[in-house]
Amino acid sequence: MTATVVSLFDSIRPEPEVPVDIRKLPVEQRFPYWAERHPEVIEHVERLALTAAKRGVRRLSMKSLFEMARAAAVFDTTAPERWRLTNSMAAPLGRLLVERHPELAELFKFRTRRGA
């Protein structure tokens, strides 16, 4: 019989491999790295957007959702202690939410991407 050794460190996710010059990349290329490191932020903002849509909100900005998520991180005892909400990730996150939930397309208004 072989004993299984469980370590506290088994539950820690390894850091994703990130290019050294990630800050120089366009936001659309940085977004996947940010999203991989902060899935709980994406889930929280996604819940906020879906709740707003179900309640009949017709327009909403990603900036307002980010501010609500920041407030939750301060006041909500169930929110993770350290969220990293970078304003530059708001637009790509909004596009991701619409991709996942097409019913949110009317909720957000997107500008044309520069360089796209």
PyRosetta script that sets phi, psi and omega in degrees:
from pyrosetta import init, pose_from_sequence

init()
pose = pose_from_sequence("MTATVVSLFDSIRPEPEVPVDIRKLPVEQRFPYWAERHPEVIEHVERLALTAAKRGVRRLSMKSLFEMARAAAVFDTTAPERWRLTNSMAAPLGRLLVERHPELAELFKFRTRRGA")
pose.set_psi(1, 131.4)
pose.set_omega(1, -178.4)
pose.set_phi(2, -103.4)
pose.set_psi(2, 131.6)
pose.set_omega(2, 178.9)
pose.set_phi(3, -84.8)
pose.set_psi(3, 137.2)
pose.set_omega(3, 177.3)
pose.set_phi(4, -93.9)
pose.set_psi(4, 126.0)
pose.set_omega(4, 178.9)
pose.set_phi(5, -96.8)
pose.set_psi(5, 123.5)
pose.set_omega(5, 178.9)
pose.set_phi(6, -109.8)
pose.set_psi(6, 129.3)
pose.set_omega(6, -179.1)
pose.set_phi(7, -111.3)
pose.set_psi(7, 151.6)
pose.set_omega(7, 174.3)
pose.set_phi(8, -57.9)
pose.set_psi(8, -32.1)
pose.set_omega(8, -176.6)
pose.set_phi(9, -78.2)
pose.set_psi(9, -9.4)
pose.set_omega(9, 177.8)
pose.set_phi(10, -64.8)
pose.set_psi(10, -27.6)
pose.set_omega(10, -176.7)
pose.set_phi(11, -87.4)
pose.set_psi(11, -6.4)
pose.set_omega(11, -178.5)
pose.set_phi(12, -85.5)
pose.set_psi(12, 126.2)
pose.set_omega(12, 178.2)
pose.set_phi(13, -72.8)
pose.set_psi(13, 137.0)
pose.set_omega(13, 175.1)
pose.set_phi(14, -69.5)
pose.set_psi(14, 148.1)
pose.set_omega(14, 177.5)
pose.set_phi(15, -65.7)
pose.set_psi(15, 135.3)
pose.set_omega(15, 176.9)
pose.set_phi(16, -65.6)
pose.set_psi(16, 149.7)
pose.set_omega(16, 178.4)
pose.set_phi(17, -69.5)
pose.set_psi(17, 126.2)
pose.set_omega(17, -174.9)
pose.set_phi(18, -124.2)
pose.set_psi(18, 134.2)
pose.set_omega(18, 175.8)
pose.set_phi(19, -60.5)
pose.set_psi(19, 146.4)
pose.set_omega(19, -178.5)
pose.set_phi(20, -58.8)
pose.set_psi(20, -37.8)
pose.set_omega(20, -175.6)
pose.set_phi(21, -99.7)
pose.set_psi(21, 39.1)
pose.set_omega(21, -175.0)
pose.set_phi(22, -59.0)
pose.set_psi(22, -32.8)
pose.set_omega(22, -178.6)
pose.set_phi(23, -66.8)
pose.set_psi(23, -19.6)
pose.set_omega(23, 179.8)
pose.set_phi(24, -87.2)
pose.set_psi(24, -10.5)
pose.set_omega(24, -179.6)
pose.set_phi(25, -76.1)
pose.set_psi(25, 151.8)
pose.set_omega(25, 173.2)
pose.set_phi(26, -61.6)
pose.set_psi(26, 152.0)
pose.set_omega(26, -175.6)
pose.set_phi(27, -55.6)
pose.set_psi(27, -37.1)
pose.set_omega(27, -179.7)
pose.set_phi(28, -64.3)
pose.set_psi(28, -27.5)
pose.set_omega(28, 177.2)
pose.set_phi(29, -86.4)
pose.set_psi(29, -26.2)
pose.set_omega(29, 177.1)
pose.set_phi(30, -78.2)
pose.set_psi(30, -27.8)
pose.set_omega(30, -174.0)
pose.set_phi(31, -54.1)
pose.set_psi(31, -45.7)
pose.set_omega(31, -179.6)
pose.set_phi(32, -58.1)
pose.set_psi(32, -35.7)
pose.set_omega(32, 178.1)
pose.set_phi(33, -67.6)
pose.set_psi(33, -43.4)
pose.set_omega(33, 178.3)
pose.set_phi(34, -63.5)
pose.set_psi(34, -44.9)
pose.set_omega(34, -178.0)
pose.set_phi(35, -62.6)
pose.set_psi(35, -38.0)
pose.set_omega(35, 179.4)
pose.set_phi(36, -66.7)
pose.set_psi(36, -33.2)
pose.set_omega(36, -179.5)
pose.set_phi(37, -83.2)
pose.set_psi(37, -20.2)
pose.set_omega(37, -173.5)
pose.set_phi(38, -131.8)
pose.set_psi(38, 54.3)
pose.set_omega(38, -179.0)
pose.set_phi(39, -63.8)
pose.set_psi(39, -28.6)
pose.set_omega(39, -179.5)
pose.set_phi(40, -67.7)
pose.set_psi(40, -31.9)
pose.set_omega(40, 176.6)
pose.set_phi(41, -67.4)
pose.set_psi(41, -45.1)
pose.set_omega(41, 179.9)
pose.set_phi(42, -60.5)
pose.set_psi(42, -45.3)
pose.set_omega(42, 179.7)
pose.set_phi(43, -61.7)
pose.set_psi(43, -41.0)
pose.set_omega(43, -178.9)
pose.set_phi(44, -67.1)
pose.set_psi(44, -47.5)
pose.set_omega(44, 179.4)
pose.set_phi(45, -63.6)
pose.set_psi(45, -37.5)
pose.set_omega(45, 177.8)
pose.set_phi(46, -62.0)
pose.set_psi(46, -44.2)
pose.set_omega(46, 177.2)
pose.set_phi(47, -61.7)
pose.set_psi(47, -41.9)
pose.set_omega(47, 178.7)
pose.set_phi(48, -61.2)
pose.set_psi(48, -45.9)
pose.set_omega(48, -178.8)
pose.set_phi(49, -64.4)
pose.set_psi(49, -43.5)
pose.set_omega(49, -179.7)
pose.set_phi(50, -66.0)
pose.set_psi(50, -38.5)
pose.set_omega(50, 177.3)
pose.set_phi(51, -63.8)
pose.set_psi(51, -44.3)
pose.set_omega(51, 179.0)
pose.set_phi(52, -61.0)
pose.set_psi(52, -43.7)
pose.set_omega(52, -179.8)
pose.set_phi(53, -63.5)
pose.set_psi(53, -41.5)
pose.set_omega(53, 179.6)
pose.set_phi(54, -65.6)
pose.set_psi(54, -28.4)
pose.set_omega(54, -180.0)
pose.set_phi(55, -86.6)
pose.set_psi(55, 3.0)
pose.set_omega(55, 174.6)
pose.set_phi(56, 91.8)
pose.set_psi(56, 10.0)
pose.set_omega(56, 176.9)
pose.set_phi(57, -64.9)
pose.set_psi(57, 133.1)
pose.set_omega(57, -176.5)
pose.set_phi(58, -98.1)
pose.set_psi(58, -27.6)
pose.set_omega(58, 178.0)
pose.set_phi(59, -137.5)
pose.set_psi(59, 141.7)
pose.set_omega(59, 179.2)
pose.set_phi(60, -154.6)
pose.set_psi(60, 145.7)
pose.set_omega(60, 178.6)
pose.set_phi(61, -103.9)
pose.set_psi(61, 149.2)
pose.set_omega(61, 175.8)
pose.set_phi(62, -64.7)
pose.set_psi(62, -32.2)
pose.set_omega(62, 177.6)
pose.set_phi(63, -59.1)
pose.set_psi(63, -44.1)
pose.set_omega(63, 179.4)
pose.set_phi(64, -66.5)
pose.set_psi(64, -37.2)
pose.set_omega(64, 176.9)
pose.set_phi(65, -65.2)
pose.set_psi(65, -39.2)
pose.set_omega(65, 177.6)
pose.set_phi(66, -63.8)
pose.set_psi(66, -41.0)
pose.set_omega(66, 179.3)
pose.set_phi(67, -65.9)
pose.set_psi(67, -38.3)
pose.set_omega(67, 176.6)
pose.set_phi(68, -65.0)
pose.set_psi(68, -39.3)
pose.set_omega(68, 178.1)
pose.set_phi(69, -66.1)
pose.set_psi(69, -38.9)
pose.set_omega(69, 176.8)
pose.set_phi(70, -62.9)
pose.set_psi(70, -42.0)
pose.set_omega(70, 177.9)
pose.set_phi(71, -63.3)
pose.set_psi(71, -39.6)
pose.set_omega(71, 178.5)
pose.set_phi(72, -62.0)
pose.set_psi(72, -37.9)
pose.set_omega(72, -179.9)
pose.set_phi(73, -64.8)
pose.set_psi(73, -27.2)
pose.set_omega(73, -179.9)
pose.set_phi(74, -87.6)
pose.set_psi(74, -44.3)
pose.set_omega(74, -170.3)
pose.set_phi(75, -102.5)
pose.set_psi(75, -24.0)
pose.set_omega(75, -176.1)
pose.set_phi(76, -88.1)
pose.set_psi(76, 119.2)
pose.set_omega(76, -177.4)
pose.set_phi(77, -71.0)
pose.set_psi(77, -13.4)
pose.set_omega(77, 178.7)
pose.set_phi(78, -91.4)
pose.set_psi(78, -9.5)
pose.set_omega(78, -179.3)
pose.set_phi(79, -76.9)
pose.set_psi(79, 146.9)
pose.set_omega(79, 175.9)
pose.set_phi(80, -58.0)
pose.set_psi(80, 148.6)
pose.set_omega(80, -176.5)
pose.set_phi(81, -66.5)
pose.set_psi(81, -34.8)
pose.set_omega(81, -175.6)
pose.set_phi(82, -126.6)
pose.set_psi(82, 100.0)
pose.set_omega(82, 174.7)
pose.set_phi(83, -102.0)
pose.set_psi(83, 143.9)
pose.set_omega(83, 176.9)
pose.set_phi(84, -111.7)
pose.set_psi(84, 99.2)
pose.set_omega(84, 179.2)
pose.set_phi(85, -107.2)
pose.set_psi(85, 103.0)
pose.set_omega(85, -178.8)
pose.set_phi(86, -98.4)
pose.set_psi(86, 121.4)
pose.set_omega(86, -176.4)
pose.set_phi(87, -54.6)
pose.set_psi(87, -33.0)
pose.set_omega(87, -178.1)
pose.set_phi(88, -67.6)
pose.set_psi(88, -13.6)
pose.set_omega(88, 179.4)
pose.set_phi(89, -91.0)
pose.set_psi(89, -3.7)
pose.set_omega(89, -176.7)
pose.set_phi(90, -62.7)
pose.set_psi(90, -48.6)
pose.set_omega(90, -177.7)
pose.set_phi(91, -63.9)
pose.set_psi(91, -48.5)
pose.set_omega(91, 178.3)
pose.set_phi(92, -65.2)
pose.set_psi(92, -31.3)
pose.set_omega(92, 176.6)
pose.set_phi(93, -67.2)
pose.set_psi(93, -40.3)
pose.set_omega(93, 176.3)
pose.set_phi(94, -59.5)
pose.set_psi(94, -42.7)
pose.set_omega(94, 178.1)
pose.set_phi(95, -64.4)
pose.set_psi(95, -38.5)
pose.set_omega(95, 177.2)
pose.set_phi(96, -63.4)
pose.set_psi(96, -42.4)
pose.set_omega(96, 179.8)
pose.set_phi(97, -62.4)
pose.set_psi(97, -40.8)
pose.set_omega(97, 178.8)
pose.set_phi(98, -68.3)
pose.set_psi(98, -35.8)
pose.set_omega(98, 176.8)
pose.set_phi(99, -63.1)
pose.set_psi(99, -42.4)
pose.set_omega(99, 179.2)
pose.set_phi(100, -74.1)
pose.set_psi(100, -35.4)
pose.set_omega(100, -174.9)
pose.set_phi(101, -132.4)
pose.set_psi(101, 85.4)
pose.set_omega(101, -177.8)
pose.set_phi(102, -55.8)
pose.set_psi(102, -23.8)
pose.set_omega(102, 179.3)
pose.set_phi(103, -66.2)
pose.set_psi(103, -13.4)
pose.set_omega(103, 178.0)
pose.set_phi(104, -87.3)
pose.set_psi(104, -3.9)
pose.set_omega(104, -175.3)
pose.set_phi(105, -57.0)
pose.set_psi(105, -37.0)
pose.set_omega(105, -178.9)
pose.set_phi(106, -78.4)
pose.set_psi(106, -15.6)
pose.set_omega(106, -178.4)
pose.set_phi(107, -73.3)
pose.set_psi(107, -35.2)
pose.set_omega(107, -175.6)
pose.set_phi(108, -111.3)
pose.set_psi(108, 150.5)
pose.set_omega(108, 174.2)
pose.set_phi(109, -118.1)
pose.set_psi(109, 120.4)
pose.set_omega(109, -177.1)
pose.set_phi(110, -103.9)
pose.set_psi(110, 142.7)
pose.set_omega(110, 172.6)
pose.set_phi(111, -87.1)
pose.set_psi(111, 160.2)
pose.set_omega(111, 175.3)
pose.set_phi(112, -68.9)
pose.set_psi(112, 134.8)
pose.set_omega(112, 179.5)
pose.set_phi(113, -69.8)
pose.set_psi(113, 139.0)
pose.set_omega(113, 174.1)
pose.set_phi(114, -71.0)
pose.set_psi(114, 135.3)
pose.set_omega(114, 178.3)
pose.set_phi(115, 79.8)
pose.set_psi(115, 2.3)
pose.set_omega(115, -179.1)
pose.set_phi(116, -94.8)
pose.dump_pdb("model.pdb")
